[in-house]
Amino acid sequence: MANLKRRKREQAIANEIAHELHRALGTIMPSALAQNSDVVCKVFGEAFDRNRIVDESAGARILAYVPKELAARNLQFAELNRQLAAAVRPMAISK
């Protein structure tokens, strides 16, 4: 039971980190994070400090969740863009 709670907490922290990265950098592929390492370090540092993550193994587990969370955010963003384009398209055709 403790492992499940720990895993859920770490996934929530990874989701928070992905949200902040997406807000700061926009849609970005996880492989392109190295180009913005200063922003990434700041976001991770603040999240780890805010959530009092001091254990290296916990940080590694959280880091493993972040690419999945970023991919999910990118998919959500792409879907919203598709819906927006579909909604705007009929207005453009009628003019």
N, CA, C and O atoms as a DFTB+ gen file, in Angstrom:
380 C
 N C O
     1  1       0.817      -1.190       0.000
     2  2       0.000       0.000       0.000
     3  2       0.865       1.260       0.000
     4  3       0.530       2.245      -0.658
     5  1       1.959       1.229       0.726
     6  2       2.842       2.394       0.778
     7  2       3.476       2.656      -0.583
     8  3       3.663       3.809      -0.970
     9  1       3.807       1.587      -1.313
    10  2       4.389       1.761      -2.648
    11  2       3.405       2.423      -3.592
    12  3       3.797       3.263      -4.402
    13  1       2.126       2.058      -3.501
    14  2       1.105       2.651      -4.356
    15  2       0.958       4.146      -4.067
    16  3       0.874       4.955      -4.991
    17  1       0.927       4.507      -2.790
    18  2       0.832       5.917      -2.407
    19  2       2.059       6.690      -2.886
    20  3       1.941       7.802      -3.400
    21  1       3.240       6.088      -2.710
    22  2       4.474       6.743      -3.157
    23  2       4.468       6.946      -4.659
    24  3       4.830       8.015      -5.150
    25  1       4.054       5.917      -5.390
    26  2       4.024       6.000      -6.846
    27  2       3.036       7.074      -7.314
    28  3       3.348       7.844      -8.223
    29  1       1.857       7.131      -6.707
    30  2       0.862       8.144      -7.064
    31  2       1.394       9.550      -6.771
    32  3       1.185      10.469      -7.564
    33  1       2.068       9.718      -5.656
    34  2       2.638      11.026      -5.312
    35  2       3.708      11.426      -6.319
    36  3       3.761      12.576      -6.753
    37  1       4.563      10.472      -6.690
    38  2       5.621      10.760      -7.657
    39  2       5.050      11.053      -9.032
    40  3       5.577      11.907      -9.745
    41  1       3.992      10.369      -9.416
    42  2       3.349      10.659     -10.692
    43  2       2.701      12.038     -10.680
    44  3       2.718      12.742     -11.690
    45  1       2.134      12.424      -9.548
    46  2       1.548      13.756      -9.424
    47  2       2.626      14.832      -9.531
    48  3       2.402      15.875     -10.146
    49  1       3.778      14.589      -8.946
    50  2       4.885      15.546      -9.048
    51  2       5.375      15.616     -10.492
    52  3       5.670      16.700     -10.995
    53  1       5.462      14.468     -11.159
    54  2       5.872      14.459     -12.575
    55  2       4.855      15.209     -13.434
    56  3       5.230      15.913     -14.371
    57  1       3.587      15.059     -13.119
    58  2       2.553      15.794     -13.845
    59  2       2.706      17.298     -13.636
    60  3       2.553      18.083     -14.571
    61  1       3.004      17.685     -12.417
    62  2       3.234      19.095     -12.094
    63  2       4.447      19.632     -12.870
    64  3       4.404      20.740     -13.406
    65  1       5.505      18.854     -12.924
    66  2       6.711      19.261     -13.662
    67  2       6.404      19.385     -15.148
    68  3       6.822      20.347     -15.793
    69  1       5.672      18.411     -15.696
    70  2       5.309      18.453     -17.117
    71  2       4.449      19.673     -17.414
    72  3       4.615      20.315     -18.451
    73  1       3.534      19.994     -16.509
    74  2       2.692      21.180     -16.690
    75  2       3.539      22.455     -16.740
    76  3       3.349      23.304     -17.610
    77  1       4.468      22.575     -15.800
    78  2       5.329      23.750     -15.764
    79  2       6.230      23.833     -17.004
    80  3       6.415      24.913     -17.566
    81  1       6.787      22.699     -17.428
    82  2       7.621      22.690     -18.632
    83  2       6.808      23.071     -19.856
    84  3       7.271      23.831     -20.706
    85  1       5.598      22.544     -19.943
    86  2       4.732      22.857     -21.086
    87  2       4.357      24.335     -21.075
    88  3       4.303      24.978     -22.124
    89  1       4.099      24.865     -19.891
    90  2       3.758      26.292     -19.772
    91  2       4.945      27.171     -20.156
    92  3       4.782      28.192     -20.824
    93  1       6.129      26.770     -19.731
    94  2       7.321      27.583     -19.977
    95  2       7.856      27.441     -21.404
    96  3       8.358      28.410     -21.973
    97  1       7.754      26.249     -21.982
    98  2       8.391      25.984     -23.271
    99  2       7.419      25.726     -24.408
   100  3       7.840      25.633     -25.561
   101  1       6.137      25.607     -24.117
   102  2       5.169      25.267     -25.154
   103  2       5.254      23.789     -25.474
   104  3       5.803      23.002     -24.703
   105  1       4.701      23.420     -26.627
   106  2       4.773      22.003     -26.999
   107  2       6.214      21.691     -27.365
   108  3       6.814      22.337     -28.225
   109  1       6.738      20.709     -26.706
   110  2       8.138      20.358     -26.909
   111  2       8.264      18.849     -26.797
   112  3       7.622      18.221     -25.955
   113  1       9.077      18.289     -27.634
   114  2       9.318      16.851     -27.560
   115  2      10.284      16.595     -26.401
   116  3      11.203      17.381     -26.171
   117  1      10.079      15.516     -25.687
   118  2      10.965      15.224     -24.542
   119  2      12.439      15.160     -24.927
   120  3      13.302      15.480     -24.110
   121  1      12.739      14.754     -26.151
   122  2      14.139      14.665     -26.560
   123  2      14.774      16.042     -26.750
   124  3      16.000      16.157     -26.756
   125  1      13.965      17.082     -26.905
   126  2      14.488      18.434     -27.132
   127  2      14.705      19.213     -25.837
   128  3      15.065      20.389     -25.879
   129  1      14.495      18.582     -24.704
   130  2      14.642      19.285     -23.431
   131  2      16.075      19.699     -23.147
   132  3      16.297      20.664     -22.415
   133  1      17.046      19.002     -23.701
   134  2      18.450      19.316     -23.446
   135  2      18.812      20.708     -23.955
   136  3      19.724      21.341     -23.422
   137  1      18.118      21.188     -24.968
   138  2      18.410      22.512     -25.518
   139  2      18.005      23.629     -24.557
   140  3      18.558      24.727     -24.624
   141  1      17.071      23.370     -23.686
   142  2      16.588      24.359     -22.724
   143  2      16.919      23.920     -21.303
   144  3      16.071      23.976     -20.412
   145  1      18.146      23.488     -21.103
   146  2      18.507      22.870     -19.828
   147  2      18.373      23.813     -18.641
   148  3      18.080      23.362     -17.533
   149  1      18.582      25.109     -18.845
   150  2      18.460      26.028     -17.714
   151  2      17.023      26.108     -17.221
   152  3      16.785      26.138     -16.014
   153  1      16.070      26.142     -18.132
   154  2      14.658      26.168     -17.749
   155  2      14.272      24.848     -17.090
   156  3      13.571      24.835     -16.078
   157  1      14.730      23.743     -17.665
   158  2      14.421      22.421     -17.138
   159  2      14.983      22.273     -15.728
   160  3      14.294      21.776     -14.837
   161  1      16.214      22.694     -15.518
   162  2      16.830      22.607     -14.178
   163  2      16.058      23.437     -13.166
   164  3      15.864      23.012     -12.028
   165  1      15.620      24.613     -13.577
   166  2      14.871      25.483     -12.679
   167  2      13.536      24.849     -12.304
   168  3      13.161      24.843     -11.132
   169  1      12.814      24.315     -13.289
   170  2      11.513      23.702     -13.022
   171  2      11.665      22.483     -12.113
   172  3      10.923      22.330     -11.143
   173  1      12.628      21.618     -12.430
   174  2      12.840      20.439     -11.591
   175  2      13.270      20.840     -10.186
   176  3      12.764      20.290      -9.208
   177  1      14.188      21.783     -10.071
   178  2      14.658      22.220      -8.762
   179  2      13.551      22.784      -7.904
   180  3      13.451      22.463      -6.719
   181  1      12.717      23.626      -8.496
   182  2      11.609      24.209      -7.745
   183  2      10.598      23.146      -7.324
   184  3      10.097      23.167      -6.200
   185  1      10.302      22.217      -8.234
   186  2       9.342      21.159      -7.902
   187  2       9.895      20.250      -6.806
   188  3       9.166      19.872      -5.889
   189  1      11.163      19.901      -6.894
   190  2      11.759      19.040      -5.871
   191  2      11.820      19.755      -4.524
   192  3      11.577      19.139      -3.486
   193  1      12.140      21.044      -4.532
   194  2      12.166      21.798      -3.279
   195  2      10.764      21.927      -2.689
   196  3      10.568      21.728      -1.490
   197  1       9.793      22.260      -3.536
   198  2       8.422      22.458      -3.079
   199  2       7.843      21.164      -2.479
   200  3       7.094      21.205      -1.502
   201  1       8.197      20.033      -3.070
   202  2       7.677      18.746      -2.616
   203  2       8.640      18.004      -1.699
   204  3       8.387      16.855      -1.335
   205  1       9.730      18.641      -1.327
   206  2      10.729      18.091      -0.413
   207  2      11.245      16.720      -0.879
   208  3      11.259      15.750      -0.121
   209  1      11.665      16.675      -2.142
   210  2      12.271      15.461      -2.688
   211  2      13.774      15.577      -2.492
   212  3      14.420      16.417      -3.118
   213  1      14.327      14.747      -1.634
   214  2      15.759      14.781      -1.359
   215  2      16.429      13.454      -1.682
   216  3      17.657      13.375      -1.732
   217  1      15.645      12.426      -1.897
   218  2      16.145      11.086      -2.178
   219  2      16.457      10.955      -3.670
   220  3      15.609      11.254      -4.511
   221  1      17.658      10.514      -3.994
   222  2      18.058      10.385      -5.392
   223  2      17.206       9.365      -6.134
   224  3      16.889       9.563      -7.307
   225  1      16.836       8.298      -5.481
   226  2      16.015       7.283      -6.148
   227  2      14.613       7.809      -6.436
   228  3      14.035       7.472      -7.470
   229  1      14.056       8.621      -5.551
   230  2      12.746       9.230      -5.806
   231  2      12.836      10.193      -6.984
   232  3      11.945      10.227      -7.833
   233  1      13.900      10.967      -7.035
   234  2      14.103      11.872      -8.170
   235  2      14.226      11.124      -9.485
   236  3      13.703      11.571     -10.505
   237  1      14.909       9.999      -9.468
   238  2      15.057       9.196     -10.688
   239  2      13.718       8.629     -11.136
   240  3      13.425       8.600     -12.331
   241  1      12.907       8.182     -10.190
   242  2      11.587       7.645     -10.548
   243  2      10.697       8.750     -11.123
   244  3       9.982       8.530     -12.101
   245  1      10.746       9.936     -10.512
   246  2       9.956      11.063     -11.016
   247  2      10.429      11.438     -12.418
   248  3       9.617      11.677     -13.312
   249  1      11.728      11.488     -12.600
   250  2      12.287      11.810     -13.909
   251  2      11.816      10.819     -14.973
   252  3      11.598      11.207     -16.121
   253  1      11.660       9.569     -14.613
   254  2      11.197       8.560     -15.566
   255  2       9.744       8.789     -15.984
   256  3       9.363       8.414     -17.093
   257  1       8.927       9.396     -15.125
   258  2       7.524       9.661     -15.455
   259  2       7.338      10.890     -16.343
   260  3       6.353      10.969     -17.077
   261  1       8.251      11.836     -16.292
   262  2       8.057      13.126     -16.961
   263  2       7.873      13.004     -18.482
   264  3       6.966      13.652     -19.003
   265  1       8.665      12.225     -19.229
   266  2       8.424      12.142     -20.682
   267  2       7.021      11.657     -21.045
   268  3       6.427      12.134     -22.011
   269  1       6.496      10.712     -20.271
   270  2       5.131      10.222     -20.519
   271  2       4.122      11.346     -20.286
   272  3       3.185      11.517     -21.066
   273  1       4.312      12.100     -19.226
   274  2       3.404      13.209     -18.928
   275  2       3.496      14.306     -19.987
   276  3       2.481      14.888     -20.371
   277  1       4.714      14.588     -20.459
   278  2       4.874      15.582     -21.529
   279  2       4.195      15.123     -22.813
   280  3       3.546      15.917     -23.494
   281  1       4.341      13.860     -23.139
   282  2       3.693      13.326     -24.342
   283  2       2.173      13.445     -24.232
   284  3       1.502      13.785     -25.206
   285  1       1.640      13.168     -23.055
   286  2       0.197      13.300     -22.847
   287  2      -0.240      14.754     -23.016
   288  3      -1.279      15.025     -23.617
   289  1       0.542      15.681     -22.492
   290  2       0.213      17.110     -22.653
   291  2       0.256      17.519     -24.123
   292  3      -0.609      18.259     -24.591
   293  1       1.263      17.036     -24.848
   294  2       1.364      17.357     -26.272
   295  2       0.177      16.805     -27.049
   296  3      -0.323      17.460     -27.964
   297  1      -0.278      15.608     -26.695
   298  2      -1.462      15.041     -27.353
   299  2      -2.708      15.859     -27.055
   300  3      -3.519      16.100     -27.949
   301  1      -2.868      16.286     -25.818
   302  2      -4.002      17.134     -25.454
   303  2      -3.962      18.443     -26.231
   304  3      -4.987      18.905     -26.733
   305  1      -2.789      19.035     -26.329
   306  2      -2.629      20.289     -27.053
   307  2      -2.952      20.108     -28.534
   308  3      -3.625      20.949     -29.129
   309  1      -2.477      19.020     -29.129
   310  2      -2.753      18.742     -30.540
   311  2      -4.243      18.535     -30.779
   312  3      -4.780      18.997     -31.785
   313  1      -4.906      17.851     -29.870
   314  2      -6.349      17.631     -30.002
   315  2      -7.113      18.950     -29.906
   316  3      -8.047      19.183     -30.673
   317  1      -6.723      19.805     -28.979
   318  2      -7.368      21.114     -28.868
   319  2      -7.136      21.955     -30.119
   320  3      -8.043      22.649     -30.578
   321  1      -5.929      21.897     -30.670
   322  2      -5.660      22.617     -31.920
   323  2      -6.513      22.091     -33.057
   324  3      -7.020      22.870     -33.863
   325  1      -6.681      20.755     -33.132
   326  2      -7.497      20.163     -34.176
   327  2      -8.951      20.606     -34.029
   328  3      -9.598      20.939     -35.021
   329  1      -9.465      20.613     -32.812
   330  2     -10.837      21.039     -32.573
   331  2     -11.020      22.517     -32.912
   332  3     -12.036      22.904     -33.490
   333  1     -10.051      23.327     -32.558
   334  2     -10.109      24.752     -32.875
   335  2     -10.094      24.978     -34.378
   336  3     -10.867      25.784     -34.896
   337  1      -9.216      24.269     -35.080
   338  2      -9.153      24.397     -36.538
   339  2     -10.462      23.959     -37.184
   340  3     -10.909      24.574     -38.153
   341  1     -11.075      22.911     -36.663
   342  2     -12.347      22.436     -37.200
   343  2     -13.462      23.435     -36.930
   344  3     -14.365      23.582     -37.755
   345  1     -13.422      24.117     -35.805
   346  2     -14.440      25.098     -35.481
   347  2     -14.287      26.374     -36.294
   348  3     -15.283      27.010     -36.640
   349  1     -13.073      26.747     -36.598
   350  2     -12.815      27.981     -37.347
   351  2     -13.042      27.771     -38.839
   352  3     -13.457      28.697     -39.537
   353  1     -12.776      26.571     -39.334
   354  2     -12.882      26.274     -40.760
   355  2     -14.258      26.614     -41.336
   356  3     -14.306      27.241     -42.394
   357  1     -15.397      26.237     -40.702
   358  2     -16.699      26.602     -41.283
   359  2     -16.927      28.100     -41.364
   360  3     -17.581      28.578     -42.290
   361  1     -16.398      28.843     -40.408
   362  2     -16.550      30.303     -40.444
   363  2     -15.773      30.884     -41.601
   364  3     -16.251      31.822     -42.238
   365  1     -14.589      30.365     -41.903
   366  2     -13.775      30.868     -42.995
   367  2     -14.404      30.544     -44.334
   368  3     -14.295      31.341     -45.266
   369  1     -15.053      29.411     -44.459
   370  2     -15.672      29.010     -45.727
   371  2     -16.912      29.851     -46.011
   372  3     -17.186      30.162     -47.170
   373  1     -17.666      30.226     -44.980
   374  2     -18.903      30.973     -45.177
   375  2     -18.690      32.429     -45.536
   376  3     -19.622      33.090     -45.993
   377  1     -17.506      32.939     -45.343
   378  2     -17.250      34.375     -45.642
   379  2     -16.962      34.603     -47.063
   380  3     -16.729      35.741     -47.471
